[in-house]
């Protein structure tokens, strides 16, 4: 936290008695003032951002706000766990309340980039500790004893000398009248004193989900609500010319048909479309077949994956590119190298495929709009809606954050929210729930961009890596890369080799692109670690040995350009050494097994990567029979700092990441496009992982003296190259293109 954004605590009295503690962060004078909210007695603080708060009722019930969107990553449970531990309460006393979108009150409310934990760790601890301190102060005054003589445990305050004790709720009202301490001054627990952090705690919503209760955005129900579908051009980049809606209006259940011209920016805003509104979603969706619309698809012509592949090949053959990073003299070093290794790698467009399709419920009334949305960036969506609808103030837009049935980066963009808001404004007074069909969801995604790489490495006579180059072909307008299509300039072996060159060439595309879980890294780790495995073989080594040689002595390497976290080679070495140990890598290459009778070959493959502040090394044990690949086990070693806040949730995140990565590599996931039209439509031709793909997964944590970081993403990238490297070890066949095809 920057020193000019000092934290402080504000207390107030709840209706009926009890304590509410709000943690504020001093904000610039231009910040909007929060007003209103869940508690009518809450007063806005001038120029302040509320980031989290705790409410304690007279009966001892403790309500902790979960400020960030919950998309399955467990943050709605883990952040309140931090508060509760420093508050020193009993977890059974805790209730969690999902916050609405309100940047002025809660600060950053984003589910993305694995940022919630590192951004909130100290803030959440201080919030809980300050709450405990003011409760102790209230009890000390009431009992006329020094606060230093008081202790707490499981939501109770004790005075050993007199034998007195009370629950937090009994002094909450008195505490609300006291001046709170400065957050920076509060005493925090020592790690060995934690009672909740480090416990295996099930997700707060899990019981409700298992019971089938309505917790997701798509479950929202309002009196008098109608259901909508939104038909857009069949090709990306298409615009609406005209629509014949008469036949649609006559369809069963249809109440309204609303042609909508977008804001001219379909990539980030509102695409042209025709909204069909009916009494039931199924009826609205069925009525689509009766719509006759004319679309201008001229901008989409020629935008096909086959054309992209051909153009990328031409670019790489030509060899020109714009320098992104150039150190030493890689051309001269390659010319003098004892051995050169070169290869081309590529990966496809990918859809996100969350099980809950995009949806949003909106109610426009009296010049204001209320929205229920499973968004990963609800505050951004709120601002976009205000601008799109031309509303005078941000307070005219209320966004209730609902739980998401999967996000994976798709819900970082709020196109569905803008569509629902536009429909609702066209039909004021009527709540509207927009639901995308599965076909809408697959064909109107913000896809992980495809990419093509020409890689070359040079080895000296001793087998040391002395030069590395990568020419990357991606998408963009020539000035700016399309969303999600960047090259990470710290891609290994950057910073570990003396002669390095990264170049880039852009191609235009009409496809809307975006960030997929572990953005960039989900593809670039494959490029780095699969190619470096080739380099290691050429040097007569295995990949772990090469990586350890490159890492050298433990040290912190500043991020290139000063952007991002430094790279700690010691932490990298530690996870590599740990995974080698738990997977018994030293049996390799003896671990390679070939059965001539069955034609099955089996081996292990390794990969390492650092992203989202997490260090992960993984080993895959896989067998190959003809064209069938079976993953038997994955070993994972990860360093995400000093503490695993919720081991249950953390392990689930790692396992989910492994399964996601295996699906991207194995089950045939790829998006193909012809003249701007997506060829896949549902899970039959864009399959997700199924239970049989799931291997045994063994996880080992490597603790380091660093604050804890996020776990939603960094475990995913290494599993893909670890798998392709295992396939090479087993069969001698290099996989340089995803998804894996052995035929």
N, C-alpha and C positions, 0 to 999 in steps of 0.2 A: 504494500500500500504506500502511495506517495505521501511524504510528510505534510503536504499542503491539503490533504484530504483526511483530517483528523477524525477519528471515530469518537462517538459519545453515546451515552445511554439516556433514554427518556422513559420516564415511568408515568403511568396514569392508572386511575381506578376504574375497574370494570363495573358495569351496571350490576347491582346486587352484591357488591364487594368483590375483592380479589384484585390481583395485580396484573398489569400488562406492561411488559418491558419491550421497548423498541430500540433497536440498534441503528443509529444513524451514522452516515458518513458525510462529513461536511463537503458540500459541493460548490462549484462556481456560482456566482451570482446570477448567471443566466439559466440555472436549472429551474425547472418547473416545480411549483410547490404542491405537495401531495395534499389532498383533502378528501374527507369522507372515508369510505372503506368499510371493512367488515364490522368494525366496532363504532357505534355512533358517538362514543365519547372520545374517540381519537382526534387529536388536534394536529393540524399540519404544522410543521416546523419550517420557518422561512429558509428558503434556499437549502433544502436538505433532501437527501436520498435515503429512504428507509430500505435497509437491505435484509433485515429479518427481525422477527419479534417473538417473544414468548409471553403467553398468558397463563396465569395460575388462578384457578377458581377457588373459592372458600373450601370446597370439598377436597382439595388437593389435586384435582385433575389439571394436568399441564398440557396446554395446546402449543405446539410448535409449528410455525408456518414452513411449508416446503415451497420455496420461492421458484425453483426451476422446473421446467417441464419434465414429466416422467414419461420416458419412451421405452422403458424396459431395462434401463441401465442401473436402476436401483437408487437413484439420487434422492428420491423423495423419502427414502428410509435412511440412507447413510448420512446426509447432512444433519438431519435432526438428531441422529445418534451422537454426533460430535457435541451439539449443544447440550443434550441430555447428560452426557458424561461429565462435562465441566459443571453443569448445574447440580450434579450428584443426586439425581433422582432415580426412582425405580422406573425402568422402561415400561412396566405395566401401567404406570400412571399417565403415560404420554399418549396424546391424540395428535394427529398430524392434519393440518389444514392446507389444502392446495391454494396458493396465492393466485389472484388474477394478474393479468399483465399490467404492470405499472412501473416503469423505469424510475420515475421520480421517487417512488417508495421503496422499491426492492433492488434497484441497481440492475446489473446485468442478469437477464433471465433467458438463458440460451441453453439448449441441449445440443452440444456440438463441440468437436475439438478436444474432448476429454478435459475440459477446462474447469468444470464446476468444483472439483475437489481442490486442485491447487489454488484456485481463486478464492475459495471460501474457508480453507482449513483454519487459519488463524482467526478470521472474522467469527466463525461459528464457535470456536473455543472461547474467545473473549466474551461473546454474547452470553454463553452459559455461565462462565465464571463471574461476570458482572452481576448476573441475576442472583447467583448464590451469595455474593458479597452483600447485596442490599437486603436479602432475606436475613442473613446473619446479623446485620446492623439493626434491623427491626426487632429481632428476638432479644438482642443484647439490651436495647432500650427498655423493652417490656419487662425484662427480668432484672434490670439494673446490675448487669455484670459486664465485664469486658468482652468484646466480640472475639478476642483472641482465645478466650477460654471455651468457645463453642466449637463444636464439630458437626458434621453432617453425614448422613448415610441414607440412601434410598428415599429421599424426599422428606427426611425428618431432621430436625435440629436438636442436638443434645448438649446439656451442660453437666458434665461428669461430676463436678463438685457438689451440686445440689440434687442431682438425680432427675432434674426436670427435662422434658422433651416436648416437642410439638411438631406437627406437620407443617409443610410449607404453606398450605392453604390457610392456616390459623393466623399467620402473620402477614399474609399477602396484602391485605388492605392497609395495614400500617406501613409496610414497605413502600406502597405506592405514594406515600406522602413525603418520602425522604429524597434527598439529593443523591443521585446515582454517582458512582465513581467514573472516572475517565477510563475508557476501555483499555488504553495502553498501560494503565497502572495496575490492572487486576493481576492477582496471582493465579497462575495456571497449575494444573496438576502435573506431577511427574508421571512419565509414561507408565511406571510400575503401579501407579494408583488408579489407572483406568479401570472402570468396571463395565462399561458398555462398548467403548471402542475396542475392537478385536474380538467381540462376541459374534457368533453365528446367529444372525437374526433374519427371519424370513421377511420378504417384502411386505410393506404395510398394506398393500392392496391385494396381496395374493389370495387370502381367504375369500374375498369378495369375487375375485376373478374365477376361482375354482367353483364357487356357487353359481356362477353365471349371472351375477348381478350387473346392472348397467353402470359401468365405470368409464367406458371409452366414448370418444366424441360421437361416434355413430349411434350410441345409445341415447343421446339427448332427445328428450320429448318435452314439447311445450303445448299448452292448450291451443287448439285451432291450427296446428302446424300443418303445412302442406309440404310435399316432397318434390324435388327438382332434379333434372338431369341437364347437362349443358353440352350441346353438340357443337363441336368445332370442326375446322377444316380437316379433311382426311390426311393432308400432308402438312408437315411442319413448315411454317412460313406462309401458310395460306390466309387469305382475307375473304370476308363475306361480301358478296356482291348483292345478292338478293335472296329472299326466302319466301316460298309459298307455304303458308301455315294453315290454310283452311282445313285440309284433311286432318291435320294433327288436332285442331281444336274440336273436331267431332269425335275423337277417339275416347273410349270409356275412361271416365275419371279425370280427364284433363280439364283444368280450370283456367289456365293461362298459358299463352305462348308468347315469349318475349324475345325478339331479336335484339342483340346487344352488339354495338360496335365498340371494340376495345380502345385502349389508350394509345395504340400504335406501337407498343413495345411488348410483343408477345413473349419475349425472352424473360422478362422480369415482371411484367405487369399483367394486364387483362387482355386475353386473346379474344378476337371476334367470336361470337357464338350465338346459338339460339337456345334459350332456356325453355324447357317444357315442364310445367308445374301441374301436379296432379294430387289426388287424394291419397295415393299410395305410390311408393317409388317404383314398384314393378309396372304399374300402369304407365307412369311417365316414361320409363325406359322402353316399354313396348311401343309407345306412340312414336318413337324416333323413326321407325320404319316408314311412317307416313309423311315424313318431312321431305320436301323437295327444296334443295338449296343450291345456289350457284356460288362456287368459290373460285377466287383467283389463285391458281396454283403455279403461276409462272415463275415465281422465285424459287420453287422447289425443284425444278427440272435439273437433272444432272447430279443432284445430291444423293448419291448412292454409295453404299459401303464398298462395292466393287470399284467404283471410280476413285474413292478415297485411297484404297489399297494401291491401285495402279499409280496414282499421282504420288503417293508416298514413296513407292519404289523408284520412280523417276527422280525424285528429289534426292534420295539417298545415293542413287547411282551418280548423280551429278556432283554431290559432295559439298555443295556450298551451304552455308548456314550462318546465322547471326551469333556472334560470340556472347555467351552468358557468363562464362568464367574461364579464364585463361591464365595458367600459372606455369612458369618454367618454359621449356621448349619441347613440347611433346612430339613435334614433327621430327626434330633432330634426334630425340631419344629413341623414337620408334625406328628411325633409320639405322641406329647403332645397336639396336636390341639383338641379343643372341637368339631370341625367339619371339615371334609376334603371334597373337591370337586375335581373330576377328570373327564377329557373328552379327546377325540381325535378329532382333527380337520384336515381338508385337503382342498387343492385347486388344480386345474388342470393346465396343460400347457395352455398358451394362445398365440394366434397369435395377431399381431398388427392391421392388416386390414386397412391400410390407403387407402383412395379412389383412390389416384394416385398410381398405382403400381410402383415398382422399375424401374428406367430408367436412362440412362446416354448416352450422346452424346460425341463422341471422334473423334479427327482428328489428326493422326500421320503424320508428314511431316518434312523432313529434320532433322531427329534425335530429334525432339521435339514433344510434344503432348499437345493439347489444349482440355479441357474437360468442358462440361456443365453438372452440376449435382445437384440434390436436396438433398444435404447431410447435416446432422446435425453436422458432424465433417469434413468439407472440407479440413482443413489443414492437418489432419491426413491422409485423403484419398490421398492428394497430395504427402505426404511422402511415402505412401504405393505404389503408382503408380511408383514413381521414383525408388524405390527399386526393384519392380517386373520387370520393363522393363530394369533395369540396366543402367539408364541414368546418365550421369556424374554429373549433378548439379540439385538442386531442381528447379532452374530457368528454366530448360528444361520442366517443367510441369506447365501449366497454368490451374487453376480451376476457372471457372466462377460459382458463387453461384446462382442457380435459386431458385425461390420460390417452396416450397414443398406443395403438396396436402395432407398434414397430415404427421406426423412423428411418434409421440407417443413413440419414442425411437428406432424404427426400423432403422432409417437412421443414427444412431450413428455408425453403422458398414457399411463398404463401399465395400461389395463383388461385387455389381453390377457395381461399378466404375472400379474395377480391371478386371472384365469380359469385359467391353466395351473397356478398354485400351488395353487388350490383343488382342481383335479382330482387333482394329484399327491398332495396330503395325503389325499384319499379313497382313494387306491390306493398306500399306502406300499410302498417297495421297487421300484416299477416306474417307470422313466423314461417321461415322457409328453411328446410333442411336439404342441402345439396349433397348428393352422394354420387361418386364416380363409380361406374361399373369397373370390373376387373380389366376389361379391354381398354377403357379410358386410362386406367392407371398404368398399364404397360405401354400404351401408345403415346401418352402425353407426359412422359416422365422428364425429369432433368437428369439425363444419362451420364454415367461416368464416361468421360471421353476415351475413345480409342487412341492408341499411340504406337509409333514405330521408332525403333532405335537401331542405329549402326554403331557398334561398339568395337573398340580395338584396344589391346593392351600389349605392352612390351616388357619382356623379362631379360634381366642380365644373365651372364654366364652362371651365376650362383643361384639362379631361380628367384631372384628378388624382383618385385614389381617396380618398374621405374617410370612407366608412362601409362596413361589411361585417357581415352577419348570417347565421347558419346555425342553423336549427331541425332537429335530428337526431332521428329516430325509430329506436330500437334495441330490443334485448330485455333484459329483466331482471325482477327481482322487485319493483321500485319503490324498493328501497334500494341494490341493487348491480347493475351491468350484467353481463350474461352474459359468459362468458369470450370474449375477442376482439372484443367489441362496443363498445369504448371510443371516444370521440372524442378525437383528439389536440388538446390545447388550444393547441398552437403551429402548428396548421394554417395555412399561408399564406392570407391576408396578416396573420395575427396578429402582433403586435409591429411591424408595418410600416404600420399604418393607425391614425389617432387615435381612431376610434369603432368599437367592436367588440362584438358580442354573440353568444355561443354558448349555445344552449339545447338541452335534451334531454328526450325523453319515452320511457319504457320500455313495452314490451308483454311479456306472459308468453309463454314457449315451453316445450315439452317436449323440443325437440331438444337433444342434447348439442352444445355448440359449443366451438371452440378456436381456436388460432392457426395461420394459414396463412403460408407464407413471406412475409417482410416484413409481419408482423402489423399490422393497421390501415392501414398505409401503402399496401398493395396496392389498397385501395379509396379511401382518403381522398385520395391524390394525384390520382386521377381526378376526384374531386369538386372539389378545389382548382384544378387546372390547366385542366380543361375549362371550368369556369365563369369563371375569370379570363381565359381566351381570349375568352369572350363579352364580358367587361368591356372587354378591350383593343380589340376591334372597335368597341364602342360609343364608346370614347374616340378612335377613329381611329388606333390604333397596332397593332403586333403584340405578341404575348405577351412575347417577350424584352425588348422596349423597356419594357413595363409593369413587368416583374419587376426590371429594372435600376434603374428610377426608384424603385421601392418599396424596394429594398435600400439605396440611398443610399451614403454613404461607408463604407469598411471599418471594422467595429467588432464586438465580441463582445456579443451580447444574452443575458443570463442566461436559463436555462430557466424557464418559468412555474412558479411554486410551488417553485422550487429543485430540481426533480426532472429529472435528465437533463443532457446536455451542453449548453453554451451554443451559440448559433447565430452563426456567423461570417459576416457579410455579405460580407467580402472573399473568403473561400473560395467562397462562392456565386457571386459575380460572376465569379471566375476560371474556373469550370467552364462558366458560361453563355457567356462570351466565347470560350472554347476551342471549344465545340461549334459555335458560329456560324461560327468560322473554318474548322474542318475540313469542315463541311457546305456551305460557301459560301452561307450563308443570305442574303447580300446580293443574290443573284439572285432572291430572293422579293420581290414577288409575280410577277416575271417567270417564276419556276419553275413557276407553275401552268400546266398544259398541258391543253387540251381538244381532242379529236379528234371532230368531228361525224360523221365517216364511221363510226367504230367505236363511238362513244358512250363512249369511255374518257376519264376525267378524272384528272389526276395532280398531286399537290402535296406539299409538306412541312408537317409539324406539329412543334411544339416543346413541351417540358415540362421542368420542374425540380423536384427535391425533395431534402430533407435528412432522412435517417432512419438509425438505427443508426450514427450518427456519420459517415456517408458523404455527400458532396455529389455529386449526379449531375444532369447536364443531357443531354437526349437529343433527337434530331431523327429523325423517321420520314419516309421517302419512300414514298408509297403511291399506288396507282391504284385507281379504282373503275369497274367496268363493270357497269351494271345493279345487281344485288345482290351482286356478287362483289368482294371487296377483296383486293388483292395488295400485300404489303409488299415493296418492292424493296431497301431498304437502311435500316439504322439506324446513326446516328453517336452515339457515347457519349463523354462527357468526365466523368471521375470524380476526386475527391480523397478518398483514404483515408489521407492522411498522407505521411510522409517516405519510406517504403520500400514497395515491392511485394515481399514476401518470396519468393514463387514466381510469376513472371510467367505461367508455363504454367497453374498452377492458378487464378490470379487471372482471367485471360482466360476460362478455362472457366466460372468462376462468373458473370461478366458475360454471356457468351453464353447460359448456361442460364437466367439471370434474364430476359433479353430473350425467349427462347422461351416461358418460363412465362407472362410477361405477355401476349404475343400470343395464346397459347392461351386465357387467361381472357377475352380480348376477342373473339376471332374464331371459335373452333371450336364455339361453342354450349354451353359449360360452364355449367350451372345445376342446382341441386338443387331439385326440387319435392316437396312433401309434401302428403298428403291424410289427415286424421285421424291424424296422427302416423306415417303409413307413407310411407317414401321411395319415390318413383316410379322413380328410376333404379336400375340394378342392375349394370351392367357398362360396358365401354368403348364398346359400341355406342350407348348413350344418355347416357353421360358421357364424351365423347371426349377423348383427350389430343392434344397436338401431334404431328403427323407431319412427316417430313422436308421435304415440299414447302412447309411454312409458313415454314421457316427462311430469312431474308433474309441478304444480305451485312451484316456487322457490323464497323464500324471503331471501334476503341477508342483513346482518348488519355488518358493519365494526367497529372493536374496535381499536381505534388509541392508539399507545404507543410511548414512546420517544425513538424510535430506528430507524435506517435508513431503508428505504423500502426494502423489499425482494421480491422474485419471486412468481408468481401465476400460473404457468403452471401445478403444480402438487399437492400442499398440500391440496386442497379442495376435492380431489377424495377419499382418503382412508376411512374417517369416514362414508360415506353414505352407504357402504356395511353392516357393523355391525349394524348401526342404523336401516337399513331395517330388518335384521334378528332378531334383538331384538324386533322390532315392531311385526313381525310375531309371536314370542314367546308370547308377551303380549296379542295378539289377540286370539291365538289358543292353547297355552301351548306346542307347538311343537318347539323343538330346531333344528336350522339349523347349522350343524357342517361341512357340505361339500358343496362346490360350484361346479357348479351353483346350485341354489335353486331347489329342487325337492320335491314337496308336495305329489305326488302320492304314 
